[in-house]
Amino acid sequence: MSNLYNRGVSKAQRVFGRWALKGGPVRRRVYYRFVSEAFGREEAAVDAGITAYKATLGTGRELFTLRRNTHMLEKGLTMRPRRDEFALNYIGATVGAFAKVHQPGSTTPIGVDESVWMRAVLTEYFEATAGSSNPKIERLRATFRGLPAAEPVQVSIATGPHHPAPPLPTISIDDLQTLATNRRSVRWFNEQPVERAIVDRAIAVAAESPTACNRQPYRYEIFDDPESVGKVASIPMGTAGYAQQLTGMVVIIGDLSAFFDERDRHLIYIDSCLSAMGLIYGLETQGVGSCCINWPDMPDRDKAMAELLGLKSYERVVMLVAYGYTDPTGLVPYSAKRDLDAIRTFRSLPA
């Protein structure tokens, strides 16, 4: 009965969808307001994310705010010429959040590297603004220096603004081209499990990918026991015929509570996918094959995955990646790519 109902709803949506798309903006608004829930679910997730973001402010849990603000301070410190007064509209919130996150007894899960980076950038900021007589900066400088003592931090390539490191001579464009060309989506794996240390090395590569204002609004959930892999692999489309022999599955989850405004709603997809390619290359260079699994926005599957993983209302699945040691007897698609001239254009705009 449920399947009949779902098929009826799906057919009605197709009919009304054709009616809406053949009309103008009024028809489309009617369709997406009363028939299709696709954008409505996105709106709900974005709204939940903004609400969750605001709920962290002033609580000592505002890591996304602290990452963003520290990154903006760091960008300000790289400007030429360096100004002796900047960031007045957010330095107070930054120092306050830093103090709360680092207060004794805080349970906010901040990493050591992040903590050192934040302290180094704030130290450099107050040194750079030493020539300013702005009372706000002076007051916050005193507040920062009065925080519980930590080991002195020297700004370096590992902690704050620094000169760019030269490209590593051991990594040539030919090597990178070979890696990209030889890498193919693998769907047939042998039964040997992939060591978790190998997966972690690949995720460490992925974590170095750029994100908007360094907020890193995603996480990876890894499944490597057969029962769990089977449950996860049964939900997305595109796994029929080979899901039964997958040995590892990654679910990349975007976190909309990283953002204070709906303008940033697409960043979970952009930032997660930038990082996903690092994951895939990190696996490939260690002899582990992978296959990206598309995650179209389908209400029933979205709900099923959210319930299976226990996702919050502001978390959305971005994509899945199957991984494992390749079965040498299996075949992989060649998937010819478009010519360079078809995807690249050098342009100059009129003066």
C-alpha positions, 0 to 999 in steps of 0.5 A, spaced: 500 500 500 505 504 501 509 503 495 502 504 491 501 511 495 509 513 493 508 511 486 502 516 486 505 521 489 511 521 484 506 521 478 503 527 481 509 531 482 511 529 475 505 532 472 505 538 476 512 539 475 511 539 467 506 544 468 510 548 473 516 548 468 512 550 462 509 556 466 513 562 469 515 564 476 508 564 479 507 557 477 514 555 479 513 558 486 506 554 487 509 548 485 515 548 490 510 551 495 505 546 495 507 540 491 515 539 491 518 539 498 525 539 495 527 546 497 522 546 503 527 541 506 533 545 504 530 551 507 528 547 514 535 544 514 538 551 513 534 554 518 536 549 523 543 550 522 542 558 523 538 557 529 544 552 532 549 556 530 546 562 534 545 558 540 553 557 541 554 564 541 557 566 548 557 559 550 564 557 549 562 552 544 562 557 538 568 553 534 565 555 527 565 562 529 572 562 532 575 558 526 572 564 521 574 570 525 581 567 526 582 566 519 579 573 517 585 576 522 590 572 519 588 574 512 588 581 515 595 580 518 597 578 510 595 584 507 600 589 504 602 594 507 600 591 514 595 596 518 596 597 525 588 597 526 583 593 523 578 587 525 574 592 530 568 589 528 569 582 530 576 582 535 571 582 541 567 576 539 574 573 537 577 574 544 571 572 548 570 566 544 577 564 545 577 565 552 571 561 553 573 555 549 580 555 553 577 556 560 578 551 565 573 545 565 571 547 558 569 541 554 569 544 547 573 539 543 578 543 540 584 540 537 591 542 539 594 544 533 587 549 532 589 552 539 596 553 538 594 557 531 588 561 534 593 563 540 599 565 535 594 569 530 591 573 536 598 574 539 601 576 532 594 581 531 596 584 538 603 585 536 601 588 529 596 593 532 601 595 538 601 602 535 594 603 535 591 607 541 584 605 540 581 603 547 577 597 544 584 594 542 588 596 548 582 593 552 582 586 549 589 586 548 590 586 556 584 581 556 588 576 552 594 577 555 591 576 562 588 569 560 591 563 563 598 562 561 600 557 556 607 556 552 609 562 549 607 561 541 612 563 536 608 565 529 611 560 524 609 556 518 606 551 523 602 556 527 600 563 523 601 567 517 608 565 513 611 565 507 609 560 502 613 554 502 616 552 495 613 546 491 616 540 493 620 538 488 619 530 489 612 531 486 612 533 479 606 535 474 607 528 471 606 524 477 600 528 478 597 527 471 599 520 472 595 519 478 589 523 476 589 519 469 590 512 472 585 513 478 578 510 476 572 508 479 572 501 482 566 497 484 569 490 485 573 489 491 577 483 494 575 481 501 581 484 505 579 489 510 583 496 509 587 498 515 584 504 519 591 507 519 591 507 511 584 511 511 586 516 517 592 518 512 587 519 506 583 523 511 589 527 513 590 529 506 583 531 505 583 535 511 588 540 508 583 542 503 581 549 503 574 551 506 571 558 506 574 562 512 577 555 514 570 553 518 571 546 515 563 544 515 563 537 514 565 530 517 567 523 515 563 517 518 567 511 516 564 504 516 568 498 515 564 492 518 560 488 513 553 489 517 554 496 517 557 497 510 551 493 507 546 498 511 549 504 508 550 501 501 543 499 501 540 506 501 543 510 495 541 509 488 547 507 484 549 501 488 545 495 485 549 489 483 555 491 487 553 493 494 554 486 497 561 486 496 563 493 498 568 492 504 568 500 506 564 506 506 565 513 507 559 518 508 561 525 508 556 529 512 555 537 511 554 541 517 549 547 516 550 550 523 557 552 521 553 558 518 550 564 520 546 566 514 543 562 508 547 565 503 552 560 505 548 554 504 552 551 498 558 551 502 557 544 505 557 542 498 563 546 495 568 545 501 566 537 502 567 536 495 574 539 495 576 535 501 573 529 498 578 529 492 584 529 497 581 523 500 580 519 494 587 521 492 590 519 499 587 512 498 589 511 491 596 513 493 596 507 498 594 502 493 586 503 495 581 503 490 575 508 491 568 509 487 564 516 488 557 514 490 552 520 488 547 522 493 541 526 489 536 529 493 531 524 494 526 525 500 525 518 502 533 516 501 535 522 505 530 521 511 532 513 511 540 515 511 538 521 517 535 516 521 540 510 520 546 515 522 542 519 527 543 526 523 541 532 526 536 537 523 542 541 520 546 536 517 546 533 510 549 528 507 553 530 501 556 524 498 558 517 499 565 514 497 566 506 497 573 504 498 577 497 498 583 493 495 581 492 488 579 485 485 584 485 479 579 480 476 574 486 476 573 491 470 572 498 471 569 503 466 574 508 462 570 514 462 573 518 457 574 525 459 572 532 455 578 535 451 581 541 454 579 545 449 572 544 451 572 546 458 577 551 458 577 558 455 582 564 456 579 570 456 580 578 457 574 582 458 573 589 455 577 595 458 
